[in-house]
Amino acid sequence: MNYRSTLDFLLYDWLKTESLSGRERFSDHSRETFDAVLDTCERIARDKYAPANRTVDTQEPHFDGEKVILPKATHEAHKAFVESGMMSAAQDYDIGGMQLPYTVQAAANSFFAMASVSIGSNMLTSGNANLLMVHGTELQKQVFALNEFSGRWAGTMCLSEPQAGSSLSDVATRGVPDGADFQSDPLGPRYRLTGNKMWISAGDHELTENIVHIVLAKIPDADGKLVPGTRGISLFIVPKKMVDTQGQLTGQRNDVALAGLNHKLGWRGTTNTLLNFGEGKYPVEGKAGAIGYLVGSPGKGLACMFHMMNEARIGVGTAATMLGMAGYYASLEYAKSRPQGRPVGPEGKDAAKPQVRIIEHADVRRMLLAQKAYCEGALALELYCARLVDEQKTGAEKAADEARILLEVLTPIAKSWPSEWCLEANSLAIQVHGGYGYTRDFPVEQYWRDNRLNMIHEGTHGIQAADLLGRKVLMENGRGLQLMAERVQETIARAAGNPRLAAHAEALGAALQQVADATGKAWSTGNPRDALINAVPYMQAFGHVVLAWLWLDVAQRSLALDGDAAKPATAGRVGATDYFFHYELPKIGAWLKVVESRDATCVQMAEEAF
């Protein structure tokens, strides 16, 4: 079964995406138009992205002193993506969009992530523009967001700093009003920014005529003092090149300088930069300081930025998923064609018999089935979250509100789970290849290198875990967790009626109760320090329960549609569900044990003992 058939089943048979065309926003669409979009993206990914994947890995971006140089293939792939209209696929018609469901856009972008993740689907540009469409002024939308949606300009997200990393309360970049009349600029209150931003993906390149940086910086309060922590952080639009109110370049470079390129283990096709703001290399109007236009209210920058961060987290989860999927397909093809060894019979091995393909060996099948369970399960997770986005935006009031809170709870899982377990899938893909997998003769080593980033960026595992246990499961008096439990119970009820799945339904019910009990015990002292010391094991267990739920739901739906568990596609889904319940779900006991007891082994270890 190829990827497209897997995607089609999840989109149409499981999530019933075609039914969205019954909503006013999507009324011009149908299964036919959705398929046309998927066909186009599949073709571009196959023709422009996949052939360049090794090229962009070996021909890293470099700085010639004036500009960043990228391979010709990157320019061609980016041009094809822009011309497809996918940058603004989910946007309104009147700004050049297609008004596609976000679910379809996410599915279509998955082809690019699998073909070459470091050329990518311009996730940050669309996320940057989406943020401005929500929090920007009308002119900011017209000048900046629309030029990003058209592909004329690119966008970034500038949070981290060399000395602060992910600790946003320690942001040192500063913004000061640019003169007494700073509030009179039509593009927004105008500030001068100084500081440094690190790990900025696509922070400098020549793919577009301009780059729109979205930058977090602290500004003084009414008394001229800086507010400590995150309360004083504001958000700014800082273009690489200055523009006028018509969106035309003025010919003036903004005071944003490339300080260096980071050379990475993977994702080598994407420039990753250290940017200096306001160092005076490109003074604007004779003064140092990068010009930044305030977005939203002063001191509310972090709340605005979360709009982009949450979108990016789902994008990272999708990237991790598709890298895992690419490795799975590569190792499956290899296992079907590579002869090695002989089967063990009642009397041992018979050396006189011909070799068999390695897919006939039990351990290779274990590794392939693990990859299938991880990657196809992760794909179901990401598409389910995308479907919640559509429900939040276009559903009836009650359904939209439920989708909102469910998405809050699931976003840390959508980012963290694929980044851990699809990375493990890539490791297994190397193992299936044996020694060949460790060489550059086969693509699986690059998939692993590329995927290793996804546990780090857009919030590390530890950050996602603290967000899940420290905030998300507690939000609105635990309403999100309760809503998720109700949906899991609905799946359990449906699956319990099928003898093939009844045992799994019972196991999932027990696992759901374990998570609920562990959540209560973790917080039983009311002390966040006690609760969060084992936040990562909690998140791992929580994620496994979510994936078990989704696999059971997928298997139940597949059996209900086919009525024949022997059909290859259905047998594959049910087999992956069996694997997950037999090999993976039992792991949650060990993870939750340390959560429930608030085990302090790690935090009590003396520093010198390490």
N, C-alpha and C positions, 0 to 999 in steps of 0.2 A: 504494500500500500504506500503510495507516494504522499508527499507533504500536502499537496493540494486537496486530496480526498480527505485527509485528516482534518484540514482546516474547514472544508465545506461541511463536514459532519458537525463539527463543533459550532459553526456559525448558524447553520440553517436547521439541522435536525435537533440539536441540543438547546441552543440559545434562541432559536426561532427569530433570527434577526430579520428575516423577510417581513415579519409582521409589523416592523417599525414603519414600513411604507404606508401603513394605515393612519399614521399620525400626520397632522397638518404640515409640520416642518419637512417631512420626508415624503410627501405625497406624490412628488414627481418621480420617485424612485420605485424600483421593483427588483426582484431577483436578477433580472436581466442586466440592469444598470450596475448593480453591485458586482456581478460577475465580470462585467466589462472592465471595471476598475481593477479588480483582482488580476484579470488577464494582463492588463497593461503593466501593472507593477511587477508581475511575475516575469514578463518579457524584458523590461528594463533591467531588472535585477540580474537576469540570466545573461543578457547581452552586454551590459555596461559595467555592472558591479563585480560579478563573480570572476570574470577573466582578469580583473585588476587586483584581486585580493592579495595575491602574493607580491605583486608589483608595489603596492602601497606599503607593504610590510618591510620590503627590502630597500625601497627608495624613500627613506624618511624625510619629512620636511626639513629644510635647512634655510638659514638666514644668510643672505648675501651682503648684509650691511645696510640694505635699503628696504628689502621686502622678503617675505617668506616664499620659498619656492616649493611647489607641490608637483607631483608627476602629471603629465598631460592627461592620463587616464582619470585622475580625480576631477579635473576640470570637465571632462566629457561626461562623466557620471553625474556630476552636480547639474550640468546643463540639462541632461535628460530628465532628471528628477524635477527640476523647476518647470520644464515645459509640460510635464505630465499634469501639473496643477495640484499635486498632492500636498504642497506646502499649506494650502488654504482649503483643503478638501472639505473640512467640516464647517467652514465659515459660510456666512450669508451670501446669497447670490449677488446682492448689491455691492459687495466689496470684492467680487471676483471668485467667491467660493462655490462649492458644489452642493452645499447643504447635505452632505453625506452623514450618516450616523457615525459617531466616533468609533463604534465597534467595527465598522467596515474600514475606516481609516487605519485603525490599529492593526487589523488583519492584513491590510494591504502593505503597511510598512514593515511587517514581519519578513517579507521577501527580501527587502534590502538588508535587514539585520543579519539574515542567514547568508546572503551572498557576500557581503563585505561590511562588517560592523563598523570599521573605522572610516569608511566613506560615509555610511550611515544614511539616516532619513532626516537629517537636519532638525533633530529633536529640540535643540536649544533655540534655534531660530523661531520655530513655531511656538514653543513654550513662552519665549520672550514676548512675541506678538500677542499671544493669548492673554498674558498677564496685563499688557497695556490695554487690551480691549475691555478688560474688567475694571482696572484701576486708573487708567490714564484719562486725560482730558480729551475732548473731541479733537483738538488739534494734534495732540500727541498720537492719537490713533491714526489720524490721516497722514501725518508726516512720517511717523516711525513704524507703527504696526503694519500699515498697508504696504509699505515698501518692503517689509520683511516677508509678508505673505506672498508678494509677487516674485520673490526671489532676487529682487534688485539689490537688497541689503541682507546681511546676515545678522544674527544676534547671539549674545553670550549671557552668562550668569556669573557675576563676580562677587563671591562671598568670602572664600577662604583667603587667609593671609599667611605669609611665611611664619610669623611668630605665634599665630592663633589657631591655625588649622580649622577645625570645625567648631571651636569655641567662639561663637558669634558675639558673646558678651565682651570678648577681648578685642573686638575689631578696633584697629588703630587708624584706619582711613578717616580723614576729617573733611567736612564741608563747611565753608563759611560763605555767608551772603556775598554776592559779587556786586558790591556797591550799595548805595542807599536805596536805589530804585530797583533792587534785585527782583522784586515781585512783579514788575511791570513787563517782563519778557513774555511775549505771547505763547512761547513754547513751554512755559511753566516757570515758577520761581527759580532764579538762576544762581547757582552756587559755584565756588571754586573748590575743587577736590584735590587733596594731596594724600598719598599713601601708596601701598603696594598690594597687589592681588596675585595670588599663587594658584596654580592648577587650573588655569582658565582654558577650557577646551575651545578650540577655534578662535582663540584670542587675537590671532593675526594671520592673515592670508590674503590672497589676491583673487579668490573665487567670486567675490562680489565687489561693487564699487565702494561700499561702506560697511562698517560693522557697528552695530548698536549694542553697547555694553549696558547691562542693567547692574548697578553697583550699590552695595550697602555701605553706608558711611555714617558717622556720628556728627551731629550738628549741635551748636550751643543752644541752650534754652533762652528764655526771655532775659535772663540775667547775665547771659554771656558765658554760662558755665556748661561743661559737658556732663550729661546725666550718665552715671555708671550703669553697667549691665546692658540689657537689650532694649530698655525703654527709650533710649536716646537715638536708636538707629533709624535712619531714614533711607529711602530708596530713590535712586537717581538714574535718569537716562544720560549716558555719556557717549556720544557718537565719536567714532575714530576721526571722522572728518566733519567739520562744521557744516550745518545745513540751514537753509532759510525756511520760512513758513510755507513755502510751496514744495518742500521736499527736494530742493535742488542743492547741490554742493556749492559752497561759497568759494572754494579754492583754498580755504584756511584749514590746516591740520589742527586738530585738538591736541592738548598737551597730554597725550597718552602714548607712552613709549614702550616698545618691546624690550624687556631687559634680558630675555633669554628663552630658549626652548627647552622643555623637559624631555629627556630621552627615556622612553618607557619600555617596559617589558612587552607590552602588547598595545593594541589600538594605535599602532605606529603611524597609520595614515592620517590620524587627526592631530593637528598641531595642538600642543599643550604648552601654556606660556606662563611666564612671570611678567606682569605688566606694572609699570610705574606710572602713577597718576600725579601730574603736577610737578614734575622734577625740573621743568623749565626748558626741556629740549625743544619743545614746539610751543613757544609762548603765544597765547591768544591775546590780541590787542596789546601786545608789548608786556604782558604780565604772565608769570608762572601760575599754574593751577589749571587743572582740567575743568572745562565747563560741564556742569551737570545740571539737568533740569529735574526738579523735584517731582516725584510720582506720588500721588495720594497726599495724606496729611503728614506733617512733620512728626517724627518719632514713631510712625506706624509702618516703617519699612519692612520689618520682619513679617508682619501679618500679610502684607502684599506679596512678599517674596515666596511665602508658602504656597501661593497659587501655582507658581512655576515649579517649586521644589516637588510638590506632590505629583504633578504631571510628569516631571522628570523621573521620579522614582518608579512609576509604572513603566516608563520608557526603558529604564535600566533593567527592570525585571524582564521585559520583552527581549532586550538585547541578550541577556544571559540565557534566556530560554532558547533563542534561535541559534546561538553558538553551540549550546548543548545539542540541539537538533541536528546541526550540521555535522558534528562529530559522530552522532548516532548513525546517521545515514552513511557516513564514510566507513565506519567500522562494520556496519551491517553488510555493505557491499564487499568489503575486504573479507569478512568471515565467510561469505558465500563462495568466494573464489579461491581462497588460500588453502591448498592441501597440506596437511601436516598431521602426523600421528595416526594411530589406529584405535578403533574402539576396544574397550575392555569387555570380553565375553566371560562366560562361566569359568573358562580355563585360562583367563588372562588374555594378553595380546598375541595375535598371530602375525608375526613379522612377514609372513609370505603374502598376506593380503595387501591390496593397494591402500595407499593413504586415503584418508577421508578429509573432507573440508572441515575447517576448524569449527564451523557453526554446529557440527554434530557433537562437539564435546560439551559436557554438562556445564563446565565452568564458563565457557564462552557464552553459552545461552544465558547463564545467570547474569553476566555482565551486559549483554544486549538487552535483556528484559529490564534490568535496573535502569538503563539509559532510557528505554521507552517509557517506563513508569515515571521517571523524573521529568523528562522533557515534554511528553504529551500532557502530563498532569499540569506542569507549569504553564503550558499554552492555554489549557482550560482555565486556569487561574487568571491569567492576564486578560483573556477575552471576557471572562465573567466580570472582571473589574471594569473593563471598557463598556460592557453592557450596563453596568450600574451608572456610569457617567451619562449615558443616553437617558436612562430612567430618571436621573436627577434633573436633567435639563428639560425633558419633554414629557415626563410621566404626570399622572394625576397627583394632586397635592400630597396625599398620604404616601403614595408609592415613591414620589420624588424625595420626600423627607427620609423615608426608610433607606432609600438608596444612598443618600448623603451620609448617614451615620454608619451604614455597613461599609461604605468605601473608606471612611476614616479608620475603621478597625482593620480592614484588609490591606490598606496601602503598605504598612510595614512588612506584611507577609509577601505582598506582590513584588516588593523590591528585594527582600532578604532571602526568601526561600529559593527562587531560581538561581540567585547568585551563589548560593552554597551548593545546591544539589545538582544543578546543571553543570557547574564546575566539576563536581564529582563525576558526572556523566562524561565530561571531556577527559578526565583522568582515566576512566574505564575504556574510553575509545582508544587512548594510547596503549593501554594494556592489551586490548584485543589485537592491535597491530604488532605487539611484541617489540623487539628492537627497532623495527622499521618505524614504529610510531614515534620514536624518540629522535628521528632524523627529519630533515627538511624535505626529504623525498615525498613525504605524505603530509597532508594539510592538518592532521589532528594536533600536532604540537603547536601550531599557530592558534588553533581554536582555543586550546588550553591557556596559552599566554594572553590572548585577547580577553578571555573570560575572567581571568584572575583579577582584573580591575573592578569587576562589578560588585564584589563584596566590600569595596572601599568607597567608590564615589557615590555622590548623592546621599551620603550618610552611611557610615560604617555599620557593621553588624551590631556593635554595641550600642550605637545611637538608635538604630531601628528598634532594638530590644527595649531600651529604656523608654522610647516613645510608646511602644505597644503596652508594656506592663505599667509604666508610670503615668500614662495619659489616656491612651485610646480605650482600654477596657474599663476605665473608670468614668469616661465621658458620659454626661447626662445620666448619672446614677447607674452606669453599666448598661444603658439601653442598647448600645451597639452589640455588646456581647450577647444580650438576651435575644435580639433580633436574629443574630447569626445562629444561635442555638435553636430557635424556632424553625429556621430554614433547614438546618441539619436534621431536625426531628421529622420534618416533612419528607425528606429523602429517605430516612430510616423507615418510615411508615410505608412508603411505596416499595422499597427494596425488600422489606420483610415478607411481602406477599409472594416473592419469587424464591422457590426453594434453592435456586443456584446462588442467591445472594443473601439469604436469610442470616447465615452465620456472620457475614460481614456487617450486616445491619446491627446485629447485637453487639459486635465488637466496637462499632463506631459509637453506639450509645454509651457504652462503658467508658470509652476514651473521652467523650464529651464531658461526662461527669467528672472524670479525673482532672480535666482542665479547670472546670468550675471550682472543684475543691481546692486545687493548687492555687488558684487566683485568690480565694478567700484566705487561705493559710499564709500566703506570701504577705498579705496586707493585714494580718491579724494583730500585729503590734501597732499599726497605724504609722510606723516609721518608714519613710521612703528608703532609708539606707538599708534596713532589714529586707524590705521587699525586693529591692533591685539588685542585690548582690549576685543573684543568679538569673538575671533577666534574659541572658542569651539562651540558656537551657529552656527557659519558659517559652521563648519565641520559637525555638526549634520544635518543641512539643506542640505548641499551638499551630505552627505551620503544617506539621505532619497531620494533625487532625483535620485541618482545612483541606489538605490534599486528599486525604482518605474520603472525606465527604464528597469532594468533586469527582473523584474516580468512581465512587459508588453511584453517584447520580448519572454519570456518563454511561457506566455499564448498564444500569437499569434502563436508561433511555434506549441504548443500543439493542438490548434484548427485546424491549417492547416493540421496537420498529421492525426488527428482522425476524423475530420469533424463531431464530435458528442460531444456537450458540456455536455451531460448527462453521458458519461462514467466516472466512479469513479475517475480515475487518472486525466483526463482533468478537470472534475468538481472541483477537489481539487486544481488544479493550478489556474483555473479561479477564484474560490472562494477566494483563498489567495490573488490574484491580486485585486479583489474587496475590500477585507478587507484593503489592504495596501493603495489603493487610497481613500477609504472612511474614514478610521480611522487614518492613519498615515501621508499621504502626506500633509493634511491640516495643520499639525503642523509647517510646514516650515515658514508660515507667521509670527508667533510670533518670531521664531529664527532670521529670516532675518530682522525683524523690528529693532531690537537693533543693528544689524550689519550696516544696511543702515544709521541709525542716528548716528552711532559711540557713542552709549549711554555710558556714563561715570559713571553711578551709582556706579558700583563696585569699580573703581579705585579712585573715589572722596571721598569715605567713609573714615572718619578719623580713624586712628588705634584705638584711645581710644573708639570710638563709637561701636566697635565690642564687 
